[in-house]
Amino acid sequence: MSGIIIDENFVNCFTCPITCQIMDDPVMSSDGITYERKAIENWFSKGNKKSPILGTEMIDFSLKTNFTLKSLISLYKDNLKKQANKIDSNISYM
């Protein structure tokens, strides 16, 4: 699986709609949208009962880890590290 290259066009799918940052712990809420766990938990802890994206009333506040997305993000980050290491090793020989 480490040989998989993630197309840069998919990076937007890796970002939390609340934080606009690449997620570390993506979870899906009952609105069907995936968020960074800490961001959506913070949203709910402030008493918000509507979806931050859809604005619809939410009655189920359970969160489920989005394992597929978490795996893809991990692959993407691993590829970034490998590219950075490759660049660093090329620079040190110059």
Phi, psi and omega in degrees: 000340183290344180278358181285132176252129181270125178295134181302336179295340181273350184302325178300330178289344183269355184263143178286133179291347177271310185268340185062025178245155175297134185281149172256324184228075183288131178230147178260135178259179184292348177277358177085006182254144179263134181229163167291131186309309183298324182292314182286326176296320177297318178303312181291323183295338178276005177090004178291131180243005178249153176299130180293341181258312185272335182076008180273151179295134178250132178251343179246119184252016178286151181237138180238129179301132176269087186296324180296311180294321179300319179294316179296320178295319178298316177298317180300312181295321177298318178297320178298318179296317180297318179296319180295318178296322179296318178295316179299317181292326178290322180292320184293339179271354182280000000 
